[in-house]
Amino acid sequence: MKYNIFRITNVQFMQKRYFKKVQARVRFAPSPTGLLHLGSLRTALYNYLFARANNGTFILRIEDTDQSRCIPDAIEKIQSDLLWCGIIPDEDPIRGGPAGPYIQSKRLEIYKEQVLKLIDNQSAYYCFCSDHRLDLLRREAIKSRQVPKYDNKCRHLSSDEVKAKLNKGDPFCIRFKLSIGKESFNDLIYGKMEHDIAQREGDPVIIKTDGYPTYHFANVVDDHLMEISHVLRGIEWQVSTPKHIMMYKAFNWTPPLYGHLPLILNSDGSKLSKRQNDINIESFRKDGIFPLAVLNYVIHAGGGFDNKGGAHYIHISSNKLSPPKLLEFNRIEIAKLLANEKNNKFLIERIIKLVTEAFPNRETNGSLHLDENHIISVLKWAQNRITKLNDLVSSKLHFLWIMPTTALNDAHLEYLDTLKIISTKLDETEIQNFNKEWINNYLKEFAKEHGISYPTLMKVLRFVLSDLKDGPPVAEMIEILGKDSTLLRIKRCIS
């Protein structure tokens, strides 16, 4: 089953009676409790594409009401990762906008004002139950093999009892009165859904004892005041949607349209977790993965996009990530960048930064091989051999940037005269003939002519050029190093 949700119908427009003008407004609302990962990126991307497809507005809102779990600098990192991926909000904490502030901890007065409306119309109530009592309820339910839930005791307090407790300064939270019976809604992706929330849980807290709203309450208030037309979020929130719709009804507000995105799973079928370092966008950035490769990775993982990578239809089945695809997408991206000379400056800067960070001691004494022509030649040579730029500083490819420092051992010393002859020949060779085909033919003829084992000659030359026992073919190494660098390395050993 699949649904096209990228075109808003007239019926959907009519349901948005509170809009001053008809337009799509969607939001991505992460919590700053960890780094942005692939699951969250998929949600942000889908909302962003939906807004662009419908000439609408994409909002970034930070939901930080659970202050105990917030991580320092997480907001800045989330914004930086979105920008890196090319997902640029129209309204956010930095740019601001007509519905700000866009950080929930700066909207506390708004929530206090709105919750009083629910108190006044008796849709919410003060709860004075202690943590100890709530813990006893949970233990008793578990002991009786029942679902732990609040028993709604304080819902039945009289107004005089509430006033007395408030006047005494008793600690309290505020709870929302759940309606009895099934609440249904039309999920844009899954079709008609219904849940009996009151059967599964007690009245939920909407304002905590510290004065901060819970996710559910702040979510509803903010979506309404920010005039959100469509809520596109992960399937894990689908069960909470009837609760949110009840709150809309209590406020006498019109709810947005809801669509829930299927899960993206790890390759082994397990759920994505914020604790996984290998799915964080920051880890991809540090590992030399390009933004478009990451976006293609998310799109082709399915779970929200069609199998051609287009953002037109949503499939309800969950799909697994395939890490090899990420590397293949990144290899393709490197090749695309190299195909356009306009990208050379960008690539050169990336490689210089990458190499100088990998070999800081060599950078200070100026011994790194980082001229621009060499860098581009290396990239063109390596584009079908690597899947990410960081591969260029792997141990097998150190020779591309740094001069070997290991001296010849006793087994190699007998080849000094051989190296001198080869050095002289290479020095005399015209630069236009300095390619792997000519080099390979010359070395084979040389070995045959001088009665030297060709494999042994290759081992000696590879050691002299790179200090490696294994690696790329020697003729390729000589070609990519270039005439000057090759001669310099051979002469260093001869001397």
C-alpha positions in Angstrom: 0.0 0.0 0.0 1.3 3.5 -0.8 -0.2 7.0 -0.6 0.8 10.1 -2.5 1.0 12.8 0.2 3.0 15.3 -1.8 0.0 17.1 -3.3 -2.5 18.7 -0.9 -6.1 18.2 -2.0 -8.8 20.8 -1.8 -10.4 18.7 1.0 -7.3 19.0 3.0 -7.1 22.7 2.4 -10.7 23.1 3.6 -9.7 21.4 6.9 -7.2 24.1 7.7 -9.8 26.7 8.6 -7.5 28.6 11.0 -5.0 29.5 8.2 -4.9 33.2 7.2 -3.9 31.9 3.8 -3.7 28.4 2.3 -0.2 27.0 2.5 1.6 23.9 3.8 3.5 24.4 7.0 5.5 21.4 8.4 8.1 21.1 11.1 11.0 19.0 12.2 11.2 19.0 16.0 14.2 17.1 17.4 15.2 16.9 21.1 18.7 18.0 21.9 19.4 14.8 23.7 21.9 13.4 21.2 23.4 13.7 17.8 21.3 13.8 14.6 21.1 10.3 13.2 19.7 8.7 10.0 16.2 8.1 11.3 15.8 11.8 12.4 17.5 12.9 9.1 14.9 10.9 7.1 12.1 12.7 9.0 13.7 16.1 8.5 14.3 15.4 4.8 10.7 14.2 4.2 9.2 17.3 5.8 11.6 19.5 3.9 10.7 17.9 0.6 7.0 18.1 1.4 7.3 21.8 2.1 9.2 22.4 -1.2 6.8 20.3 -3.2 3.8 22.3 -2.0 5.4 25.8 -2.0 5.2 25.7 1.8 7.3 26.4 4.9 9.7 24.1 6.7 10.2 24.9 10.4 12.9 23.7 12.8 11.7 23.6 16.4 13.8 22.4 19.3 11.9 20.3 21.9 14.0 20.6 25.0 11.4 20.4 27.7 13.2 17.4 29.3 16.1 19.5 30.6 17.7 16.5 32.5 18.5 14.8 29.2 19.6 17.8 27.1 23.3 17.7 26.0 25.4 20.9 25.7 25.9 22.1 22.1 23.4 19.6 20.8 21.2 22.3 19.2 24.1 23.8 17.4 25.3 20.4 16.2 21.8 19.5 14.9 21.5 22.7 13.0 25.0 22.3 11.6 24.3 18.7 10.4 21.0 19.8 8.7 22.9 22.6 6.9 25.6 20.2 5.8 22.9 18.0 4.3 21.4 21.0 2.5 18.2 21.0 4.6 17.7 24.7 5.3 14.7 25.7 7.4 12.6 28.7 6.6 12.0 29.4 10.3 14.3 28.2 13.1 16.0 29.4 16.3 18.7 31.2 14.4 16.6 32.9 11.7 13.6 33.4 13.8 10.2 33.8 12.3 6.6 34.9 13.0 5.8 32.0 15.3 8.9 32.1 17.6 10.6 31.4 19.9 11.5 28.1 18.3 13.0 26.6 21.4 10.4 25.2 23.8 12.3 26.1 27.0 11.8 29.7 25.9 8.1 29.3 25.5 7.2 28.4 29.2 4.9 31.4 29.7 2.9 30.3 26.6 2.4 26.8 28.0 1.3 28.2 31.4 -1.2 30.5 29.7 -2.6 27.7 27.6 -2.9 25.0 30.3 -5.1 27.4 32.4 -7.6 27.2 29.6 -7.8 23.5 30.0 -8.1 23.9 33.8 -10.9 26.4 33.4 -12.9 24.2 31.0 -12.2 21.1 33.2 -10.3 19.2 30.6 -7.3 19.2 32.9 -6.7 19.1 36.7 -4.1 19.5 39.4 -2.5 16.3 40.7 -0.9 16.1 44.1 0.1 12.5 44.1 3.6 11.9 45.4 6.3 9.9 43.6 6.1 7.4 46.4 2.4 6.8 45.7 2.9 6.5 42.0 5.7 4.0 42.5 3.4 1.9 44.7 0.7 1.9 42.0 3.3 0.7 39.5 4.5 -2.1 41.8 1.0 -3.2 42.6 0.0 -3.3 38.9 3.1 -5.4 38.0 2.5 -7.7 40.9 -1.1 -8.2 39.7 0.1 -8.6 36.1 -1.7 -5.5 34.9 -0.6 -2.6 32.8 0.9 0.0 35.2 -1.1 3.3 34.9 -2.2 6.2 37.0 -5.6 5.6 38.7 -6.8 9.2 38.1 -7.3 9.7 41.8 -6.9 13.5 41.8 -9.4 13.9 39.0 -12.1 13.5 41.6 -10.8 16.1 44.1 -13.3 18.9 44.8 -12.5 22.5 44.0 -12.2 23.2 47.7 -9.8 20.4 48.2 -7.7 21.6 45.3 -7.7 25.2 46.6 -6.6 24.0 50.1 -3.7 22.0 48.7 -2.6 24.9 46.5 -2.8 27.3 49.4 -0.6 25.0 51.5 2.0 24.9 48.7 1.7 21.2 48.1 3.8 20.1 45.1 1.6 19.4 42.0 1.6 18.5 38.4 -1.2 19.0 35.9 -2.9 16.1 34.1 -5.1 15.9 31.1 -8.4 14.1 31.2 -8.5 11.3 28.7 -11.8 10.5 27.0 -13.2 7.1 27.4 -13.6 5.1 24.2 -11.8 4.8 20.9 -10.3 7.9 19.2 -9.8 7.5 15.5 -8.0 9.5 12.8 -7.0 9.1 9.2 -3.3 8.5 8.9 -2.1 9.9 5.6 0.1 6.8 5.1 -1.6 4.0 7.0 -5.2 5.0 6.5 -7.8 4.8 9.3 -6.4 4.3 12.8 -8.0 4.1 16.2 -6.8 3.6 19.7 -8.5 3.4 23.1 -5.9 5.4 25.1 -7.8 5.5 28.4 -7.9 1.7 28.5 -4.1 1.5 28.2 -3.0 4.4 30.4 -4.2 6.8 33.1 -4.5 10.6 32.6 -1.2 11.8 31.4 0.9 14.6 32.9 1.0 17.7 30.7 2.8 20.1 33.1 5.4 18.6 35.3 6.2 19.6 38.9 9.1 21.7 37.7 6.7 23.8 35.6 7.9 22.4 32.3 5.4 20.9 29.9 5.6 17.3 28.8 6.3 16.5 25.1 2.6 15.8 24.4 1.3 19.1 25.6 4.0 21.3 24.3 3.8 19.5 20.9 0.1 20.2 20.6 0.3 23.9 21.7 3.3 24.6 19.4 1.8 22.9 16.4 -1.3 24.9 16.7 0.3 28.3 17.4 2.8 27.7 14.6 0.0 26.8 12.3 1.4 23.4 11.3 -0.8 21.9 8.6 0.8 18.5 8.4 2.7 16.5 11.0 5.0 14.0 9.3 6.8 12.0 12.0 8.0 8.5 12.8 5.7 5.5 13.3 6.6 5.3 17.0 4.4 8.4 17.6 1.3 7.0 15.9 0.0 5.5 19.2 0.2 9.0 20.8 -1.7 10.8 18.0 -5.2 10.1 19.4 -4.1 11.6 22.7 -2.9 14.7 20.8 -6.2 14.9 18.9 -8.1 14.8 22.3 -6.1 17.8 23.4 -7.0 19.7 20.2 -10.6 18.9 20.9 -10.3 20.1 24.5 -8.9 23.4 23.2 -11.6 23.5 20.4 -8.8 23.7 17.9 -8.6 22.0 14.5 -5.8 19.4 14.4 -3.3 19.1 11.6 -3.2 16.1 9.2 -1.0 13.3 10.5 1.2 11.0 8.5 3.6 8.5 10.2 6.7 7.3 8.5 7.7 3.6 8.7 10.8 2.5 10.5 14.2 2.4 9.0 16.1 -0.5 10.5 19.7 -1.6 10.9 21.0 -4.2 8.4 20.4 -6.8 11.1 16.7 -5.8 11.5 17.2 -4.0 14.9 15.9 -0.5 15.5 18.1 2.5 15.1 19.3 4.0 18.4 20.9 7.3 19.3 23.6 5.3 21.1 24.8 4.0 17.7 27.8 6.0 16.6 27.8 4.6 13.1 24.4 6.2 12.2 25.1 9.7 13.4 25.5 12.3 10.7 28.5 13.7 12.5 30.3 10.3 12.1 29.6 10.4 8.4 31.0 13.9 8.1 34.2 12.9 10.0 34.6 9.8 7.9 34.7 11.6 4.6 31.2 10.8 3.4 29.5 13.5 1.2 26.0 14.9 2.0 24.4 13.6 -1.2 25.7 10.1 -0.5 24.0 10.2 3.0 20.7 11.5 1.6 20.7 8.8 -1.1 21.5 6.2 1.6 18.4 7.3 3.5 16.2 7.4 0.4 17.3 4.0 -1.0 16.8 2.4 2.4 13.1 2.7 1.7 10.7 3.1 4.6 9.3 6.3 3.2 10.5 6.6 -0.3 9.8 4.7 -3.5 12.4 2.2 -4.8 13.5 4.7 -7.5 14.6 7.2 -4.8 11.8 9.6 -5.6 9.9 11.3 -2.8 6.4 10.8 -4.1 5.0 7.8 -2.4 5.3 6.3 1.1 5.5 2.6 1.6 4.2 1.3 4.9 6.8 -1.5 5.2 9.9 -1.0 7.2 13.2 -1.3 5.4 16.8 -2.1 6.3 19.9 0.0 5.8 22.6 -1.4 3.6 26.0 0.0 4.6 27.7 -1.1 1.3 25.3 1.1 -0.5 26.4 4.1 1.4 30.0 3.6 0.3 29.0 3.0 -3.3 26.9 6.2 -3.3 29.9 8.1 -1.9 32.2 6.6 -4.5 29.8 7.8 -7.2 29.7 11.3 -5.6 33.5 11.5 -5.7 33.5 10.6 -9.4 30.8 13.2 -10.1 32.7 15.9 -8.3 35.9 15.1 -10.2 34.1 15.2 -13.5 33.6 18.9 -13.2 36.8 21.0 -13.0 34.9 23.7 -11.1 35.0 21.4 -8.1 38.8 21.1 -8.1 39.4 23.9 -5.6 37.0 22.4 -3.2 38.5 18.9 -3.5 42.0 20.2 -3.2 41.2 22.1 0.0 39.5 19.0 1.4 42.5 16.8 0.7 45.0 19.3 2.1 43.1 19.5 5.3 42.7 15.7 5.5 46.4 15.0 4.8 47.8 17.7 7.1 45.6 16.5 10.0 46.7 12.9 9.3 50.4 13.8 9.3 50.8 16.8 11.5 54.5 16.3 12.1 55.2 16.1 8.4 53.2 19.3 7.8 55.4 21.4 10.1 58.6 20.5 8.2 57.1 20.9 4.8 57.7 17.4 3.6 54.2 16.6 2.4 53.5 16.2 -1.3 50.6 18.5 -1.7 50.9 20.4 -4.9 47.5 20.9 -6.6 48.3 18.9 -9.8 49.4 15.9 -7.7 46.2 16.0 -5.6 43.9 16.0 -8.7 46.0 13.3 -10.3 45.7 11.2 -7.1 42.0 11.7 -7.0 41.5 10.6 -10.6 43.7 7.6 -10.1 42.0 6.6 -6.9 38.3 7.3 -7.7 37.6 3.7 -8.5 39.8 2.4 -5.7 38.4 4.3 -2.8 34.9 4.8 -1.3 35.6 7.9 0.8 38.3 10.6 0.9 39.6 9.3 4.2 40.8 6.2 2.4 43.6 8.3 0.8 45.4 8.5 4.2 45.1 4.8 5.0 48.4 3.0 5.7 48.4 1.5 2.2 48.3 5.0 0.6 50.6 6.9 2.9 53.2 6.9 0.1 51.1 9.3 -1.9 51.8 12.1 0.5 54.9 11.4 2.5 58.5 10.3 1.7 59.5 6.9 3.2 62.0 7.2 6.0 63.1 3.6 6.5 66.6 2.8 5.3 67.4 -0.1 3.0 68.1 -3.3 4.8 71.0 -5.7 4.0 68.8 -7.7 1.6 68.2 -4.6 -0.5 71.8 -3.2 -0.5 72.8 -5.6 -3.3 70.4 -3.7 -5.6 72.0 -0.3 -5.3 73.6 -0.5 -8.8 70.3 -1.7 -10.1 68.5 1.4 -8.6 71.2 3.7 -10.1 70.6 2.4 -13.6 66.8 2.6 -13.2 67.1 6.2 -11.8 69.3 7.3 -14.8 66.8 5.8 -17.3 63.8 7.4 -15.7 65.6 10.7 -15.5 66.3 10.6 -19.2 62.7 9.7 -20.1 60.5 12.4 -21.6 57.7 13.4 -19.3 55.1 12.6 -22.0 56.2 9.0 -22.0 56.2 8.7 -18.2 53.1 6.4 -17.9 52.4 3.1 -16.4 52.4 1.2 -19.7 55.9 2.4 -20.7 57.2 2.0 -17.1 55.9 -1.5 -16.8 57.3 -2.6 -20.1 60.7 -1.0 -19.3 60.9 -2.7 -15.9 60.1 -6.1 -17.3 62.7 -5.8 -20.1 65.2 -4.5 -17.5 64.7 -7.5 -15.2 65.0 -9.9 -18.2 68.1 -8.1 -19.5 69.9 -8.0 -16.2 68.9 -11.5 -15.0 66.9 -10.2 -12.1 63.7 -11.8 -10.8 60.9 -9.5 -11.8 58.9 -10.1 -8.6 62.0 -9.4 -6.5 62.6 -6.2 -8.4 59.0 -5.1 -7.8 59.4 -5.7 -4.0 62.6 -3.6 -3.9 61.1 -0.8 -5.8 57.9 -0.9 -3.8 59.9 -0.7 -0.6 62.0 2.2 -1.9 59.0 4.2 -3.1 56.5 3.5 -0.3 58.1 1.4 2.5 55.3 -1.1 1.9 55.5 -4.8 1.3 52.2 -4.9 -0.5 50.3 -2.2 -2.4 49.3 -0.9 -5.8 51.3 -2.1 -8.9 54.8 -0.5 -8.9 54.2 1.0 -12.4 51.1 2.7 -11.1 52.9 4.0 -8.0 55.6 5.5 -10.2 53.0 7.1 -12.5 50.9 8.6 -9.8 54.0 9.9 -7.8 55.3 11.5 -10.9 58.8 11.7 -12.3 60.3 14.2 -9.8 59.0 12.5 -6.7 59.9 9.0 -8.0 63.5 10.1 -8.7 63.8 11.8 -5.4 62.8 8.7 -3.5 65.1 6.4 -5.5 68.1 8.8 -5.2 67.5 9.1 -1.4 68.1 5.4 -1.1 71.1 5.5 -3.4 72.7 8.2 -1.4 
